[in-house]
Amino acid sequence: MSALSLIGLCALVGLAADTGYFFDCRRRMQTAADAAALAGAEQLRRGGSPVGKAGKDAATANGFTTDASTSVDVYAQPHSGYYDGNPSYVEAIISQTRPTLFMGILGLPSAKVSARAVAGVQDSPNCIYALSQTGTGLATNGSGSSLSAACGIVVNSSAASALNAGSGAVFGTSVAVTGTYSGSCSSSDPSGCRTGVPPQPDPLAQLADPQFSGCDFGAPNPVNVSGGVVTLNPGVYCNGISIGSGASVTFQPGVYILNGGGLSVSGNSTIQGTGVTFYNTARGNYSYGPVNLTGGTLGFLNAPTSGPTGGILFFQDRTITPKSGKSTNVIAGSSNLNFTGTFYFPTTDLTFSGGGQVSANYTIFVARTITVGGNTTLSANFSSLQDGNPIKKITLAE
């Protein structure tokens, strides 16, 4: 009886040892599968290929490479599960045959261990990013000014007043501040306005800059529209575009490259354009100029709904170096000036006087610092965009 009991006890100890061994192996394998799926999804978000190579490289970095006993498979579309066939998700499956430690004496010399993960590209819940990591990143300017956003707000500054609501108020569906905030800050998130949050990277860093060469308009003198009814076409505008003296300008759909000079509209002018993107840069011998829409400007500008610049209204070249007082973008037209699209100024500042200037569909602010005047309400309805919110996030789904 003792001998039989010892045999049974040894079998249980062996089973427990092998089970723990395989659980540890599967834990490490699941980490590798998660990394592979996330890497593949990130490559998918960038629009790059092949997705499979990025995923397998991530699995290799975590210790799993396809060989005689191991298989690493990464699929651009899941082959099973809830997201089966969904092109916005990536599936990673890792399988490996491992020898047992003790169960071989019972006729089980090896066992197969596998792990599966699915990661995908989803719309980000955020639509306001103040990227500067110093000073005041987001502020309201003026007595009673407020910012209310139907989306999340991210402030990367580590300063004591990284978010400064002044005598006004800031509200977002979530608010994440690396430093702290002053004034009235509130959120529909149960955790309220969170502080001490690690800074987040530029959410549009993967957005490709438009390629161009030469000048289509504005050389040697800038395009200056002073009065009258004018239609402008997409192309490269060297020395920028200046509109004033009550002019009425229609921008035809397309990308407007502002190579130096920026965009200036004032003098109670009227502008309108649907499906337009303004790329503001300064290449060669041209001097950078910001975007300034002031002086009672009327009209509307709407970003494209699809394509490489879908959802992007203003796109500032990331190589631009901010200059104090000379690179701040100012949007302060009349209450009858409306925008639908993304204001992307990653290395320069944005001053926005809201009121009725924002769209009932969506408006996104991504800038070095953001100052808001008046009562500004931002919507986040991206149903008009073919690919949804232009700001994406990568997340594990299964």
N, C-alpha and C positions, 0 to 999 in steps of 0.2 A: 504493500500500500504506500509506503514511504517513497519507494522508487517511482511508482506511477504518479504520485503527487509531484515529485520533483520534475518529472518529464512535463507534466501539465504546466507547472510553474515556469519552467524554462521556456515553453512555447509562448506563454502569455508575456513574459519579459521580452522575448524576441519580437513578438507582434507589436508590443508597445514601442520598442526601439525603432523598428522599421517604420511604424506609423509616424513617429516623430521626425524621423529622417526624411520621409517623403513630404510631410507637411512643410518642413523647412525648405526643401527643394522647390515645392510648389509656390511658397511665399516669394522666393527669389525669382522664380519664373514669372509670377504675376507682375512683379515690379518691372521686369524686362518687357513683358507684353504691354503693360500700360505705357512704358516709355516708347515702344515701337509704334503703338497706335497714335500717341500724341505727336510724335515726330512726323508720322505720315500725314496726320491732319494738318499740322503746321505747313507742310509742303503743299498740301491741297489748298490751304488758305492763300499761300503765296502765288498760286497758279503755276507752280513749278512741277517738274516731273523728273524722274519717276518717283511716285509716292512710295512704292515698294522698297526702293533702295534706301530712302531716308529712314523708313521703319526698321529695316534690317541692320542698318548702321547703328541705330539706337539700341537694338537688341544685342548686337555684338559688344557695344560699350558696357552693357550690363552682364556680360559673360555668357551669352548664348549665340552660337553661330551654327548654321546648318552644317552637319557632318553625318557620319555613318549612324549615329544614335540620336541625332537631334534634327528637328525640322523647324524652320522659322518661316511662316507664311504671312505676308502682309497684302491685303486686298484693298483696292481703291473703293470698292463697294462691299459692304458686309454680305456674306453668303447665308446668314441665318440671323435669327433674333428679331427684335422689334424694328431695327433699322435695315432689314434685309433689302438690298437693292438700292438703298438711298445714296446718291452720289455725293452727298455732303458729309459722309462718314467714312472712316477707315477702320478695317478690322485686322487685328493681329492675333495669330494663333501660334503658340510655341508648344511643341511636344518633344519629350525626351524619354528614352528607355534607360532606366537606372537599375543597377544591380541591387538586390536586397542584401541586408547585413546578416540576418539570422534565418529568414524564412526559406532559404534555399534548402535547408534540411527537410522541409515539408513539401518540396517539389516546386517552390516558387522562387526561381533564381533571379528573376527580374520583374519589374512592373513599369507600366507606362504612366508618366506624369504629364499633364497638359494644363495650359492656362490660356485664357482668351480675354481680349479687351477690345472695346469699340470706342473710338474718339471721333468727335466731329466739330464742324465749324458752325457756330451759332451766332445769332445777333447779340452784340454786347448790350447789357442793360444800361450802359452809360452813354451820355451824349455831350458832357462838358468835361474838358480836361485842361487844367492849368498846369503846364509842364515845368515851369521854373522851380528849382529846388531851393531857392533862396528868396527872401523878401515876401511881400504880400502877393500871392498867386491869383486870388480871386477876391474882388471887392465890389461893393455897391457904392455908387458915387452920387451924393445929393441927398437932401433930407427926404426921408420916406421912400427912397428908391428900393426896389425889391426885385428878386429873381426867383421865379417859381418854375421848376422844370419837371416835366412828366418823365423823368429819366434819372440816372445816377450822375453824381458830381464827384470828380476826382481832383484833388489839389495836392501837388507833389512837394510843395515847399515845407521845409522843416522849421520855419520861423514861428514865433509865438503868435503872430497874427497872420498866419498863412491864408486863412479865410477871414476877411474883415467885412462884416455886414454893416458896419457903421451904425447909422440911426435907422437903417432899413431892415430887411430880412432876406434870408436865403432858404429856399426849400427845394429838396430833391427827393426822388423815391429812395435814394440812398446817398449819403455824403461821406466820403472818405478823405481825411486830411492827414498828411504826414506829420505836420506840426500841430498847432492848436488853432482855435478860432475865437473871434471876438464878435459881440453883437448877437443878434437873433439868428440861430441856425436850427432848422428842424427837418425831419425826414419821416416818411411813412414806414421806414425800416424800424422794427421794434427796438433795435439797438441805438437808434437816434443818429446824431452826427458823430461818427467815429473818429478818434484822433490817434496819433501814433501808428498810422497805417503805413507800411512800406510804400515808397513811390512806385508808380506804374510806368512802364515804357510808353513811348509815343505809340498810340493805337493805330496810326496810319503810316508807320515807318515802312511798310512794304508797298505802299502806293507808288507806282512807277512814275517818274517824272516824264512829261511829254518831251519827245525829241524834236529838235528843230535846227535849222541853219539859215543864215542870211536874214534879210529883212523883206517882208512883203509890203509894209507900210511904215511911214514915219522916218525915213532916212533921206536927208540928214536932219530934218526938222520933225518934231513930234506931231502927232495927229491932234489938231486943236479944232474942236467944234464949237463955234461961238454963234449960237442962234440957228434958227431954221429947223427943218425936218430932215434928218439924215439917217441912212441905213448903213451900218458897219458889218463887215463880213469877217469870219474867223481868219486867223493868220498870225504872222509875227509882226508885232508893232514895236519897232525900235524907238526908244524915247517915250514910250507909253501913250496913253490917251487922256486928253483933257477936254472936259465938256462943261460949258457954262453959258451965261447970258440967256437963260430961258430956252435952251435948245431942246428938241425932242428927238431922241436917238433910239433906234431899234437895233438890237444885236441879233444877227442871224444865228441859228444853232451852230455850235461847234466850240473849238478851243481857241481862246485868245491868248497868245503868248505876249506878255508885257515885258520886253527885254529892256529894262531901265525905264525910269520915269513913272512907273506904276499907273494907277487909275485915279483920276481926280474928277469929281462931278460936283458942281455947285451952281449958284445963281438961279435957284428955282427951276432947274432943268427937269426934264422927264426922261426916264430910261425904261426900257422894257426888253426882255429877252427870255426865251424859253429854250431849255436844252443847252445852256451855255456854261463854260468853265473858264475862269480867268487864272492863268498861271503867271505868277509874278516873280521875275528873276532879274539878274543883272550879269550878263555874260560879256566878255570882251571889254571894250572901252566904255560900256554904258553904265551909268550910275543908278543904283537902286532907288526906287521911289515907292512909298507905301500906297495903300488903298485909302482914299479919302472921299466919302460920300456925305456931303454936308450942304448947308445953305438951302434948306427946304426942298431937297431933291424928292421927286415923286416917281411912282411907277412900280415895277416889279422885276425881279431876276429869279429864274428858276433853273436849278441844276439839271443835267441829263438824268433820265430815269434808268439808263443802262449803259453798257460799254465801259471802257477803261477808266473813265472819270464819272461813272454813275454816282449820283448823290453829292458830287464835289462842285461847289460853286466858286470858292476862292482857294487857290492852292499856291502857297508860297514855297519857293525853292529852299530846301533845307540847308543849303550852303551859305545862305545870307547871314551875315553877322550883325546883330542888333546894334544900333547907334542911338544914344540917348537923344530923345526928342525928334529924331529924324526917321525912325522906322516904325512908329506907332500907327497902326491902322485904325481909322476913325470912321464909324458908321453912325451918322447923326443927321439923317434926312428928316423929312416930315413924317407924320404918323401914317401917311398914305404911301409909304415906301415899304414894300413887302419882299421877303426873301424866302426861298425854299432851297435848302442845301446846306453844305458844310463849309464853315469858315475855318480853313486850315492854315494857321500861321505858327509853325512849330518853333521858330526862333525869334519871332517878333511879337509885339504886344497888340492887343485888341481892345479898343474902347467902343462900346456899343450902347447907344441910347435907344432903348427898346420901344415901349409903347406898342403901336400897331404894326411894327416893322417885321414881325416874325410870322411864319406861315402857320396855318392851321394843321398842316401835314407834319413837317419835321424841320428842326433847325439844330445844327450841331456846332459847338464851339470847341476848337482845339487850338490853343495858342500858348505862347510863353507865359504871359499874364493876361488876365481878363478883367476889365472894369466895366460894370453895367450901370447905366443911369436910367432913371424912370422906372416904370413898372413893366418888367419884361416877363412874359410867360412863354416857355418853350414847349412845343408839342413833340411827340415822338411816334408818329404814325408813319411807318415806312412801307405801307401797302402799295404805294405808287411806284416803288423801286423794284426792278426786276429781281435783284439779288438781296433785297432787304437792306437793313442798316449797313452802311459802308464800313462801320467799325465792327469787327468780328472778334470772337473769343474762341479759344480751343478748350474743349472740355471732355472729360471722360463720360461716356453715356452708358456703357455696360462694362 
